[in-house]
């Protein structure tokens, strides 16, 4: 199957670069990876957040067909990994759109935001309001960290500044979704489910891996890992590889320490060991799964970690930063610069640096975003995935499929690419939500 020309053309219209700040602070990456070991295991997360964690409603507006409640909570991530969120992102804002008249039960679907979906307008008008009219279903729209009111002042539009920001976003949304699902339960709403489009679908999938009960999930235009999005998809061309390569070359902590924390080793991993990095080979070779004999079993990270706030605090506070080194190549570059020679860092660094940086990106992305590195949802038959056949943003080649990771889930394919599906197939997404909720009600009529 080819890729959509519209996807490629649309990407060319966007001039902003991703990850202009680089990988993120090494000490932050270490703290995130350690926390991933906990949050990737549903059993270890049972007591991370209190059952009655506070949620606030601070404004209500009445419309002809619904009430729109504005609310917020303080992200639990701020308590568990202090300082990892930018100050603007600590307060998690949401809109809760409730029909004036219910048709059947009191169903609520939580919608997480896709790339570029700031504030609530898009989800409210393209999904939530039609869902009230079509199915009498309420929607809760949670604002992602780094977006809308939660966007850092130094961030340009939707372009995350650091690679680590994506991992922080995921961790925050998992915890915030758990709080909101519990709150909706306490308020008597049922059934509850989650959805999202593009990055929102991916984040909704992460959140459901942490929920201890059967729950409908409809991820649209997302897949099993974010690594392919930034290494082989059209968005890889928007990544600031120059800065990432420079930081990877200059700061030994990435190559010598961070790599050792990468534990994901499924059948589609890059096998990020030191021997591999000495000769990473071509990108095509990296994506060749034929050599991965018998590697279908996914080894989960973080086995044996104890749970509890004291342990979490000790674990996450024990991480210390590492210094930088300038190897002989960098000293040579510096000397040449001082002699007045115009030096291009990319040309002077080791020839394999670009491949190594792609490998490292694949490794850190899989560690924190690969669905196989998280618990399997309680009932995968309640999952309906909606995919575009020619999606150039979310490559499916060379990565484990969601059917392999979540046996029993359903995948529905649309003709066309990512952009055309996003613009013109919202009705298909909504129908998948209704189908998943109906499936839940038939299978679990008494599970309140």
Buried (B, 14 or more C-beta within 10 A) or exposed (E): EEBBEBBBEBBEEBEEBBBBBBBBBBEBBBBBBBBBBBBBBBEBBEEBBEEEBEBEEEEEEEEEEBBBBBBBBBBBBBBBBEEBBBEBBBBBBBBBBBBEEBEEBBBBBBBBBBBEBBBBEBBBEBBBBBBBEBBBBBBBBBBBBBBBBBBBEEBEEBBBBBBBBBBBBBBBBBBBBBBBBBBBBEEEBBBBBBBBBBBBBBBBBBBBBBBEEBBBBBBBBBBBBBBBBBBBBBBBEBBBBBBBBBBBBBBBBBBEBBBEBBBBBBBBBBBBEEEBBEEBEEBEEBBEBEEBEEBEEBEBBBEEBEBEEEEBBEBBEEBEEBEEEBEEBBEEBEEEEEEEEEBEBEEBBEEBBBBBBBBBBBBBBBBBBBBBBBBBBBBBBBBBBBBBBBBBBBBBEBBBBBBBBBEEBBBBEBEBBBBBBBEEBBEEBBBBBBBBBBBBBEEBEEEE
